[in-house]
Amino acid sequence: VDYAAYLGPCNALSLDARGSLRSGGRDFLGIVWELLSSPSGVRAPAIEVVVNSSSPYVYVAASCSGTPEAQCSGVTLPQGDFALRLTLRNWVGGVAKTTVHFSKTAAA
């Protein structure tokens, strides 16, 4: 999975497992994102988008205005450490799992 391990206040959350697609020339039958840990057990809007997705690529924009000096409201993804698990199931029943860890910071 390609992703940024550290997100600043105006960075989007992007998780990309498309490099794993077409295993054996076929698409995956199951793609599941799960939240393993988050700050204070918070299930932020950005995390809801991820865990409700059945796509190998998930992109959630940060909630910033258009100016470089803008500070995000933190509504989309609060500060802290997160862990997500991606589970892929192929056409013959094989299953692969991986965990991604990333941090959201207030520093620009």
Backbone torsions as a table, in degrees:
resi	resn	phi	psi	omega
1	VAL	NA	128.3	174.7
2	ASP	-92.1	128.9	179.8
3	TYR	-164.7	163.1	175.6
4	ALA	-90.5	130.0	-179.4
5	ALA	-74.6	-22.0	179.6
6	TYR	-131.3	129.3	178.5
7	LEU	-116.4	130.2	174.4
8	GLY	-81.7	-176.6	-174.9
9	PRO	-64.5	-23.9	-177.8
10	CYS	-117.4	16.6	177.8
11	ASN	-87.4	138.9	175.2
12	ALA	-76.1	156.3	172.9
13	LEU	-92.3	119.2	-179.4
14	SER	-131.0	121.2	179.0
15	LEU	-122.6	119.9	-171.9
16	ASP	-128.4	106.9	177.4
17	ALA	-111.6	20.3	-178.2
18	ARG	-64.3	-21.1	177.4
19	GLY	-65.6	-15.6	179.4
20	SER	-89.9	-7.7	-175.7
21	LEU	-70.9	162.5	174.8
22	ARG	65.8	32.7	175.9
23	SER	-60.9	120.4	-177.6
24	GLY	68.2	19.7	178.8
25	GLY	81.8	8.4	-177.9
26	ARG	-128.2	153.7	177.2
27	ASP	-74.1	160.4	175.7
28	PHE	-72.9	146.1	177.4
29	LEU	-87.1	-24.8	-179.9
30	GLY	-138.3	128.6	175.9
31	ILE	-132.6	115.2	-176.1
32	VAL	-130.7	126.9	173.2
33	TRP	-103.2	132.7	178.8
34	GLU	-128.7	141.6	173.7
35	LEU	-83.4	124.4	177.0
36	LEU	-98.5	-40.6	178.6
37	SER	-156.5	151.9	178.3
38	SER	-155.9	164.6	-179.3
39	PRO	-59.4	123.8	177.4
40	SER	54.3	25.0	179.7
41	GLY	71.8	15.0	-178.1
42	VAL	-67.6	133.7	173.6
43	ARG	-110.6	85.1	-173.7
44	ALA	-68.9	160.9	178.5
45	PRO	-53.5	-39.5	179.0
46	ALA	-63.8	-38.1	178.9
47	ILE	-68.6	-37.0	176.2
48	GLU	-58.9	-42.1	178.3
49	VAL	-60.1	-44.5	-178.0
50	VAL	-64.8	-53.9	-174.6
51	VAL	-69.5	-19.1	175.8
52	ASN	-90.2	1.2	-179.1
53	SER	-92.2	145.3	172.2
54	SER	-117.5	28.2	-179.0
55	SER	-107.9	148.8	175.5
56	PRO	-76.3	-8.7	178.4
57	TYR	-125.7	123.2	179.2
58	VAL	-128.6	130.2	179.0
59	TYR	-130.4	125.2	177.7
60	VAL	-127.6	116.0	-178.9
61	ALA	-68.1	149.4	173.5
62	ALA	-73.2	155.1	-179.1
63	SER	-94.2	74.8	-179.3
64	CYS	-119.3	157.4	171.0
65	SER	-83.2	-178.8	-173.2
66	GLY	-78.0	-5.7	-176.7
67	THR	-90.9	143.2	-179.3
68	PRO	-61.5	-26.1	-177.8
69	GLU	-83.8	-3.9	-174.3
70	ALA	-63.8	146.1	172.9
71	GLN	-106.5	137.5	179.0
72	CYS	-75.4	152.9	-178.8
73	SER	-75.4	-18.3	-178.1
74	GLY	83.6	0.5	-178.3
75	VAL	-66.1	-42.4	-177.3
76	THR	-68.1	-47.0	-178.1
77	LEU	-150.8	113.2	-178.7
78	PRO	-73.4	167.6	176.9
79	GLN	-66.1	147.3	174.9
80	GLY	137.3	-174.8	-177.6
81	ASP	-101.6	138.6	-177.6
82	PHE	-129.4	151.1	172.4
83	ALA	-137.5	131.7	177.7
84	LEU	-127.3	148.2	174.8
85	ARG	-114.7	135.3	174.0
86	LEU	-109.3	127.0	176.3
87	THR	-117.3	126.8	178.6
88	LEU	-115.8	135.8	176.8
89	ARG	-122.3	126.8	-177.6
90	ASN	-93.7	-179.5	-172.7
91	TRP	-69.5	-15.5	177.5
92	VAL	-104.3	7.9	177.0
93	GLY	94.4	-1.1	177.1
94	GLY	-67.4	143.1	-178.5
95	VAL	-125.6	135.4	174.7
96	ALA	-128.1	140.0	178.9
97	LYS	-128.7	145.7	173.7
98	THR	-144.5	153.3	179.9
99	THR	-116.3	136.2	175.7
100	VAL	-114.4	136.8	178.6
101	HIS	-119.9	130.5	176.3
102	PHE	-147.0	160.8	-179.2
103	SER	-126.0	140.1	173.5
104	LYS	-105.6	126.8	-177.7
105	THR	-118.9	163.4	176.4
106	ALA	-87.2	-17.1	-178.1
107	ALA	-74.3	136.8	179.4
108	ALA	-79.5	NA	NA
